[in-house]
């Protein structure tokens, strides 16, 4: 008997609650849409731009250019075929690579930025040291231990 009265009340409450939340369903999707939009701007778009630039660089490869492979190998391009590039990895040593293995085309400006100077002029040199011929020696006197006879009995 109790169940027969509870069923119509539950159906009435469920039907009444759906009519009140019709306008807020769009607002509930708004944060999701904002997150997807920000993800596109921060992740997908820059990745596409990098991929497009890499394809342009690979298409512009010609013999005599120095390249870096995806494994970090620095080599000079000897010959270019359709999808295969012959690289000179050491004097007289040639190897064939797929064009997709070329990570970037190196220019002399790239190396100038990567190479740090061998020495810094701001560091002191031997000539900047003291003018005396010998460095000062530390004292060899050892202080007395506490509680010893020399401490004043």
LUMTI-108762 format. One record per atom (N, C-alpha, C, O, CB): y negated, x, z. Coordinates in steps of 0.02 Angstrom, whole numbers, padded with zeros to 5 digits, always signed. Last residue first. Glycine has a CB too. Layout:
YXZ
...
END
This chain:
-01321+04700+01814
-01275+04674+01862
-01305+04653+01924
-01270+04629+01969
-01225+04721+01877
-01358+04700+01656
-01394+04693+01720
-01352+04661+01772
-01349+04599+01775
-01457+04654+01711
-01285+04726+01545
-01324+04666+01545
-01364+04657+01610
-01402+04609+01616
-01280+04606+01534
-01197+04831+01541
-01266+04845+01524
-01310+04785+01529
-01370+04792+01517
-01269+04874+01456
-01071+04777+01564
-01104+04815+01617
-01177+04827+01602
-01216+04834+01650
-01069+04880+01628
-01068+04609+01493
-01045+04678+01497
-01087+04714+01550
-01133+04685+01579
-01051+04714+01428
-01113+04484+01473
-01069+04494+01529
-01044+04564+01535
-01003+04578+01578
-01011+04448+01524
-01122+04490+01296
-01143+04459+01359
-01090+04470+01414
-01030+04466+01401
-01155+04383+01349
-01123+04652+01219
-01093+04586+01229
-01117+04556+01294
-01130+04592+01342
-01016+04591+01228
-01264+04732+01140
-01213+04728+01193
-01186+04656+01199
-01222+04608+01187
-01241+04752+01260
-01277+04755+00961
-01303+04729+01024
-01247+04724+01076
-01190+04712+01058
-01337+04660+01014
-01264+04904+00875
-01229+04842+00891
-01256+04817+00957
-01258+04855+01005
-01151+04852+00893
-01350+04988+00748
-01345+04975+00820
-01314+04907+00830
-01334+04858+00799
-01415+04979+00854
-01376+05012+00618
-01307+05018+00638
-01297+05004+00713
-01241+05008+00738
-01281+05087+00622
-01479+04919+00507
-01471+04956+00569
-01398+04957+00590
-01362+04908+00580
-01514+04926+00625
-01468+04945+00329
-01466+04902+00389
-01456+04945+00451
-01429+05000+00448
-01409+04849+00383
-01585+05037+00231
-01518+05031+00260
-01520+04984+00319
-01569+04983+00356
-01490+05101+00281
-01679+05002+00082
-01676+05009+00156
-01605+04997+00181
-01569+04953+00156
-01725+04960+00189
-01640+05101-00064
-01650+05036-00031
-01646+05045+00045
-01613+05091+00068
-01597+04985-00056
-01735+05239-00123
-01676+05214-00090
-01689+05145-00061
-01744+05132-00036
-01652+05262-00035
-01860+05259-00187
-01798+05282-00219
-01735+05254-00188
-01685+05246-00223
-01796+05357-00217
-01975+05121-00200
-01945+05175-00160
-01879+05196-00192
-01845+05154-00222
-01934+05153-00087
-02017+05011-00270
-02033+05076-00298
-02002+05133-00259
-02003+05190-00282
-02108+05086-00301
-01911+04867-00301
-01953+04909-00257
-01962+04979-00287
-01919+05003-00325
-01922+04914-00187
-01909+04797-00472
-01885+04806-00403
-01932+04850-00362
-01986+04868-00385
-01816+04836-00403
-01934+04788-00605
-01975+04747-00561
-01958+04757-00488
-01991+04728-00445
-01966+04674-00580
-01840+04861-00673
-01905+04891-00665
-01950+04852-00618
-01999+04880-00592
-01939+04898-00733
-01734+04774-00683
-01728+04830-00636
-01795+04863-00625
-01806+04891-00571
-01678+04882-00663
-01812+04609-00689
-01772+04664-00717
-01769+04720-00666
-01798+04715-00612
-01802+04689-00784
-01810+04434-00655
-01831+04502-00638
-01784+04553-00670
-01724+04541-00678
-01832+04512-00562
-01839+04311-00782
-01794+04341-00733
-01817+04412-00717
-01840+04447-00762
-01722+04341-00759
-01919+04270-00884
-01944+04259-00816
-01899+04289-00763
-01919+04293-00705
-01951+04184-00804
-01854+04289-01003
-01906+04337-00986
-01931+04327-00914
-01963+04373-00887
-01963+04332-01035
-01681+04275-01011
-01743+04240-00997
-01794+04291-00974
-01780+04332-00930
-01732+04184-00943
-01564+04304-01142
-01595+04321-01078
-01659+04282-01072
-01688+04259-01121
-01608+04398-01073
-01514+04233-01252
-01470+04278-01215
-01498+04298-01147
-01461+04307-01100
-01457+04341-01257
-01552+04058-01269
-01570+04129-01274
-01525+04172-01230
-01500+04149-01178
-01643+04139-01254
-01427+03947-01334
-01475+03965-01283
-01492+04038-01290
-01451+04077-01314
-01448+03949-01212
-01397+03843-01468
-01391+03912-01443
-01446+03926-01393
-01505+03917-01407
-01393+03963-01501
-01433+03716-01510
-01375+03724-01468
-01371+03793-01435
-01343+03799-01380
-01313+03711-01508
-01543+03731-01594
-01551+03693-01532
-01494+03705-01484
-01504+03705-01423
-01556+03618-01549
-01490+03806-01697
-01546+03834-01660
-01557+03797-01595
-01578+03827-01545
-01610+03831-01703
-01393+03721-01749
-01372+03780-01712
-01429+03810-01672
-01417+03837-01618
-01343+03832-01759
-01472+03625-01812
-01426+03605-01759
-01405+03664-01717
-01401+03659-01656
-01364+03572-01789
-01539+03698-01910
-01578+03673-01853
-01533+03652-01796
-01552+03658-01738
-01623+03615-01875
-01439+03719-02006
-01462+03776-01965
-01503+03753-01905
-01502+03787-01853
-01503+03824-02006
-01323+03583-01989
-01380+03613-02021
-01402+03672-01978
-01386+03674-01919
-01439+03562-02032
-01163+03512-02012
-01208+03555-01973
-01264+03582-02017
-01253+03601-02074
-01169+03614-01941
-01104+03353-02013
-01124+03407-02057
-01176+03447-02019
-01226+03421-01996
-01153+03380-02126
-00968+03292-01912
-01039+03298-01930
-01049+03356-01977
-01008+03403-01981
-01082+03306-01868
-00830+03266-01922
-00870+03231-01872
-00944+03234-01890
-00979+03184-01884
-00859+03261-01803
-00704+03243-02030
-00769+03276-02025
-00812+03235-01977
-00828+03178-01991
-00804+03283-02096
-00594+03167-02048
-00590+03216-01994
-00656+03254-01986
-00662+03294-01940
-00534+03265-02007
-00611+03092-02162
-00623+03059-02097
-00621+03106-02038
-00643+03089-01984
-00572+03005-02088
-00566+03174-02263
-00638+03168-02252
-00655+03135-02185
-00707+03150-02155
-00670+03128-02309
-00431+03277-02211
-00454+03212-02234
-00528+03207-02220
-00551+03233-02169
-00413+03153-02201
-00415+03449-02258
-00428+03397-02208
-00445+03332-02243
-00470+03333-02299
-00484+03418-02160
-00336+03602-02287
-00356+03537-02314
-00361+03486-02258
-00317+03482-02215
-00307+03513-02368
-00395+03769-02268
-00354+03714-02244
-00381+03649-02273
-00441+03642-02284
-00352+03711-02167
-00396+03945-02292
-00418+03878-02312
-00369+03826-02285
-00309+03839-02281
-00424+03872-02389
-00450+04100-02256
-00402+04050-02232
-00430+03980-02247
-00480+03960-02219
-00388+04058-02155
-00550+04190-02289
-00489+04191-02328
-00437+04141-02307
-00383+04139-02337
-00459+04258-02325
-00616+04185-02131
-00623+04218-02195
-00555+04223-02230
-00508+04255-02206
-00653+04288-02186
-00576+04019-02076
-00585+04090-02061
-00591+04124-02128
-00572+04095-02179
-00525+04119-02017
-00582+03896-02134
-00587+03898-02061
-00594+03969-02035
-00615+03979-01978
-00527+03865-02030
-00640+03812-02262
-00625+03882-02246
-00637+03890-02172
-00694+03890-02148
-00669+03933-02289
-00571+03659-02318
-00616+03695-02274
-00593+03766-02265
-00533+03780-02260
-00622+03660-02206
-00567+03532-02432
-00538+03598-02417
-00590+03637-02378
-00646+03648-02402
-00516+03636-02482
-00542+03362-02411
-00591+03415-02410
-00555+03480-02393
-00516+03482-02346
-00650+03401-02360
-00498+03209-02488
-00476+03272-02457
-00531+03324-02465
-00562+03330-02518
-00409+03296-02489
-00526+03100-02561
-00523+03090-02489
-00505+03154-02452
-00496+03153-02391
-00474+03035-02472
-00566+03173-02687
-00580+03104-02670
-00583+03093-02595
-00636+03078-02568
-00526+03059-02701
-00627+03338-02643
-00591+03293-02689
-00606+03222-02666
-00654+03211-02630
-00514+03308-02689
-00714+03485-02629
-00714+03415-02610
-00677+03376-02664
-00695+03380-02723
-00787+03387-02599
-00703+03651-02560
-00694+03604-02615
-00691+03533-02588
-00669+03521-02531
-00630+03620-02655
-00757+03714-02447
-00742+03753-02507
-00738+03707-02567
-00766+03722-02620
-00677+03793-02499
-00859+03707-02306
-00827+03668-02359
-00819+03712-02421
-00866+03742-02444
-00869+03604-02375
-00823+03797-02160
-00865+03791-02219
-00826+03754-02273
-00767+03768-02284
-00889+03861-02244
-00812+03745-01986
-00784+03771-02048
-00835+03761-02105
-00882+03722-02098
-00717+03738-02066
-00766+03724-01821
-00822+03739-01865
-00794+03772-01928
-00757+03821-01923
-00875+03784-01831
-00680+03599-01735
-00673+03658-01777
-00734+03665-01822
-00752+03619-01858
-00608+03655-01818
-00671+03484-01662
-00718+03535-01640
-00715+03599-01680
-00745+03649-01659
-00706+03550-01568
-00597+03381-01709
-00564+03423-01658
-00611+03479-01633
-00592+03516-01588
-00500+03453-01687
-00675+03330-01808
-00669+03290-01747
-00635+03329-01691
-00642+03311-01633
-00631+03226-01762
-00768+03473-01871
-00716+03422-01874
-00713+03383-01809
-00746+03402-01760
-00647+03453-01889
-00921+03514-01939
-00882+03514-01878
-00831+03458-01884
-00848+03401-01900
-00927+03504-01814
-00973+03618-02078
-00958+03554-02046
-00922+03566-01981
-00895+03620-01969
-00917+03509-02093
-01082+03690-02197
-01042+03700-02136
-01035+03633-02101
-01083+03596-02093
-01074+03753-02089
-01069+03693-02373
-01099+03663-02313
-01053+03676-02254
-00991+03674-02261
-01110+03586-02323
-01000+03734-02484
-01049+03780-02455
-01081+03755-02391
-01117+03792-02358
-01102+03794-02505
-00981+03580-02573
-00959+03649-02558
-01016+03693-02533
-01073+03689-02558
-00927+03680-02620
-01036+03433-02484
-01029+03472-02545
-01009+03543-02527
-01019+03563-02470
-01096+03472-02586
-01054+03270-02421
-01024+03336-02412
-01016+03370-02480
-00992+03339-02528
-00955+03331-02376
-01100+03142-02422
-01146+03194-02446
-01117+03264-02439
-01153+03313-02451
-01211+03189-02408
-01005+03065-02361
-01013+03056-02434
-01057+03112-02462
-01051+03129-02521
-01045+02988-02449
-01024+03100-02229
-00961+03120-02263
-00968+03114-02338
-00939+03154-02375
-00904+03076-02238
-01149+03039-02207
-01142+03112-02201
-01079+03136-02237
-01080+03187-02272
-01139+03134-02127
-01114+02905-02221
-01164+02935-02266
-01158+03011-02265
-01163+03043-02318
-01235+02914-02246
-01026+02891-02114
-01002+02880-02183
-01050+02911-02233
-01028+02940-02283
-00992+02805-02197
-01115+02912-02009
-01059+02958-02018
-01031+02951-02089
-01013+03001-02120
-01004+02944-01966
-01201+02801-02022
-01227+02869-02032
-01171+02919-02044
-01179+02965-02085
-01269+02891-01970
-01108+02699-01992
-01140+02700-02057
-01168+02770-02072
-01161+02795-02128
-01196+02647-02061
-01077+02730-01859
-01024+02731-01910
-01054+02734-01980
-01028+02770-02023
-00979+02669-01902
-01201+02710-01798
-01170+02777-01797
-01117+02783-01851
-01111+02834-01884
-01139+02790-01728
-01216+02571-01822
-01264+02619-01850
-01235+02690-01852
-01244+02726-01901
-01330+02619-01809
-01109+02520-01748
-01111+02510-01821
-01159+02560-01854
-01144+02587-01907
-01131+02438-01838
-01151+02556-01621
-01089+02584-01647
-01086+02576-01723
-01063+02621-01758
-01028+02549-01614
-01269+02479-01605
-01273+02552-01609
-01209+02584-01637
-01213+02634-01672
-01288+02581-01541
-01204+02346-01609
-01254+02368-01658
-01261+02444-01661
-01260+02472-01716
-01321+02337-01642
-01116+02343-01496
-01092+02335-01565
-01142+02363-01615
-01122+02400-01660
-01079+02261-01579
-01196+02371-01375
-01133+02404-01393
-01117+02401-01467
-01105+02454-01498
-01077+02371-01354
-01320+02306-01361
-01309+02371-01328
-01246+02407-01351
-01243+02469-01347
-01305+02361-01254
-01314+02188-01435
-01370+02234-01444
-01357+02303-01416
-01380+02353-01443
-01432+02205-01412
-01194+02130-01387
-01202+02146-01457
-01257+02198-01468
-01247+02246-01504
-01217+02083-01498
-01227+02113-01252
-01171+02157-01271
-01175+02177-01344
-01160+02234-01361
-01105+02122-01257
-01329+02018-01266
-01345+02085-01239
-01289+02134-01256
-01303+02192-01274
-01356+02083-01163
-01251+01910-01315
-01307+01937-01353
-01326+02007-01330
-01339+02050-01372
-01367+01891-01347
-01163+01888-01208
-01136+01906-01274
-01191+01938-01317
-01179+01987-01351
-01106+01844-01310
-01255+01851-01109
-01213+01910-01100
-01185+01934-01167
-01183+01994-01180
-01156+01895-01051
-01307+01733-01165
-01351+01790-01152
-01311+01854-01144
-01331+01906-01170
-01394+01777-01089
-01193+01652-01166
-01225+01669-01229
-01271+01729-01221
-01275+01772-01265
-01264+01610-01256
-01173+01640-01027
-01121+01671-01069
-01151+01693-01136
-01135+01748-01160
-01063+01621-01081
-01289+01572-00987
-01276+01641-00964
-01224+01677-01006
-01230+01737-01018
-01254+01640-00891
-01265+01446-01063
-01322+01490-01076
-01311+01561-01049
-01324+01609-01086
-01385+01461-01046
-01168+01360-01020
-01150+01409-01071
-01206+01459-01085
-01193+01510-01117
-01132+01373-01135
-01236+01279-00931
-01182+01320-00904
-01159+01372-00955
-01132+01424-00935
-01123+01275-00884
-01324+01211-01013
-01351+01262-00968
-01297+01306-00938
-01309+01364-00922
-01390+01229-00912
-01235+01122-01071
-01268+01171-01113
-01297+01228-01070
-01294+01286-01089
-01324+01138-01154
-01202+01044-00962
-01149+01083-00993
-01180+01137-01039
-01152+01192-01044
-01101+01037-01033
-01302+00963-00914
-01297+01030-00885
-01242+01072-00917
-01236+01131-00901
-01285+01025-00811
-01289+00837-00973
-01344+00880-00993
-01337+00951-00967
-01365+00997-00998
-01409+00852-00969
-01174+00779-00910
-01176+00789-00982
-01230+00838-01003
-01218+00877-01049
-01186+00723-01016
-01151+00742-00779
-01153+00814-00794
-01157+00827-00869
-01145+00884-00890
-01092+00848-00766
-01140+00603-00767
-01198+00636-00736
-01204+00709-00757
-01259+00736-00753
-01193+00631-00661
-01019+00562-00822
-01081+00540-00853
-01142+00577-00826
-01192+00582-00862
-01090+00466-00843
-00922+00608-00735
-00928+00639-00801
-00993+00619-00834
-01020+00659-00873
-00870+00620-00845
-00925+00529-00620
-00950+00597-00615
-00959+00630-00683
-01000+00675-00690
-00903+00639-00573
-00865+00407-00652
-00937+00409-00636
-00965+00480-00636
-01024+00489-00650
-00949+00377-00570
-00732+00442-00667
-00770+00415-00725
-00844+00419-00712
-00882+00432-00759
-00749+00343-00739
-00700+00482-00537
-00694+00529-00591
-00733+00506-00652
-00765+00547-00685
-00621+00540-00610
-00718+00362-00466
-00758+00421-00449
-00757+00472-00506
-00808+00503-00521
-00733+00453-00384
-00620+00279-00526
-00690+00260-00528
-00735+00320-00514
-00787+00328-00547
-00704+00204-00478
-00503+00347-00490
-00520+00339-00561
-00593+00322-00568
-00626+00348-00614
-00477+00284-00593
-00508+00334-00351
-00510+00401-00381
-00528+00397-00454
-00566+00439-00479
-00442+00436-00373
-00496+00195-00338
-00556+00228-00313
-00562+00298-00344
-00618+00318-00361
-00554+00234-00236
-00368+00168-00390
-00428+00143-00425
-00492+00177-00401
-00538+00185-00440
-00433+00067-00415
-00290+00243-00289
-00290+00259-00360
-00350+00231-00397
-00382+00268-00435
-00226+00233-00392
-00300+00184-00163
-00331+00249-00175
-00336+00265-00249
-00383+00300-00269
-00293+00303-00139
-00224+00068-00164
-00297+00063-00157
-00332+00128-00173
-00389+00127-00195
-00315+00041-00087
-00094+00117-00177
-00119+00071-00228
-00194+00062-00223
-00226+00048-00274
-00084+00004-00221
-00077+00192-00061
-00081+00226-00125
-00110+00180-00178
-00148+00203-00221
-00012+00252-00147
-00061+00095+00036
-00119+00140+00039
-00130+00175-00027
-00187+00187-00046
-00109+00191+00095
+00059+00040+00000
+00000+00000+00000
-00063+00043+00000
-00112+00027-00033
+00001-00046+00059
END
